[in-house]
Amino acid sequence: MSKIGKEIVIFIGLFLFLTLGMHMQQWISHPIKHLEHLSNSQFGLFHPLYFTALVYVVVYFIRVTFSWIKKLFMRKG
């Protein structure tokens, strides 16, 4: 899988995890009504994508930092 494909899978996984984690009861009890209320949200229609993007940037920064630290200590020489 390409690097971009891997990042897209991570983003979609975060999106699903955050969406279901934050609103599990609404998705189970009345999913259609929950989707209809999305447009009336105080954060706007695309707020799940905004929050997912924010969490993705944090997770990406942590992944890059740990990768850099790992390479630093695993350097042979």
C-alpha positions in Angstrom: 0.0 0.0 0.0 1.3 3.4 -0.9 2.1 6.0 1.8 -0.9 8.2 0.8 -3.2 5.1 0.8 -2.0 4.2 4.3 -2.7 7.8 5.5 -6.1 7.8 4.0 -6.9 4.5 5.7 -5.7 6.0 9.0 -7.8 9.1 8.5 -11.0 7.1 7.7 -10.3 4.9 10.7 -10.0 7.9 12.9 -13.2 9.4 11.4 -15.2 6.2 12.1 -13.7 5.8 15.6 -14.4 9.4 16.6 -17.9 9.5 15.0 -19.0 6.3 16.6 -17.3 7.0 19.9 -18.8 10.4 20.3 -22.3 9.6 19.1 -22.8 5.9 19.5 -26.2 6.2 21.2 -27.6 8.5 18.4 -26.2 6.2 15.7 -27.9 3.2 17.3 -31.2 4.7 18.3 -32.0 7.0 15.3 -29.3 7.3 12.6 -31.3 9.0 9.9 -32.5 11.7 12.3 -28.9 12.1 13.5 -27.7 12.7 10.0 -30.5 15.3 9.4 -29.4 17.2 12.6 -25.9 17.3 11.3 -26.7 20.3 9.1 -28.1 22.2 12.1 -24.9 21.7 14.2 -23.3 24.8 15.7 -20.0 23.7 14.1 -21.4 23.3 10.6 -22.2 20.5 8.3 -18.6 19.3 8.0 -17.6 19.5 11.7 -16.9 15.7 11.9 -14.2 16.2 9.2 -12.8 19.3 11.0 -12.4 17.4 14.3 -11.0 14.3 12.6 -8.5 16.5 10.7 -7.4 18.1 14.0 -7.0 14.7 15.7 -5.2 13.3 12.6 -2.6 16.1 12.7 -1.9 15.4 16.4 -1.7 11.7 15.8 0.5 12.3 12.7 2.9 14.5 14.7 3.1 11.9 17.4 3.8 9.1 14.9 6.5 11.2 13.1 8.1 12.1 16.5 8.3 8.5 17.6 9.6 7.4 14.2 12.3 10.1 14.4 13.3 9.0 18.0 13.4 5.4 17.0 15.7 6.1 14.0 17.9 8.2 16.3 18.4 5.4 18.7 18.6 2.6 16.2 21.3 4.3 14.1 24.2 2.0 13.6 27.6 3.5 13.5 
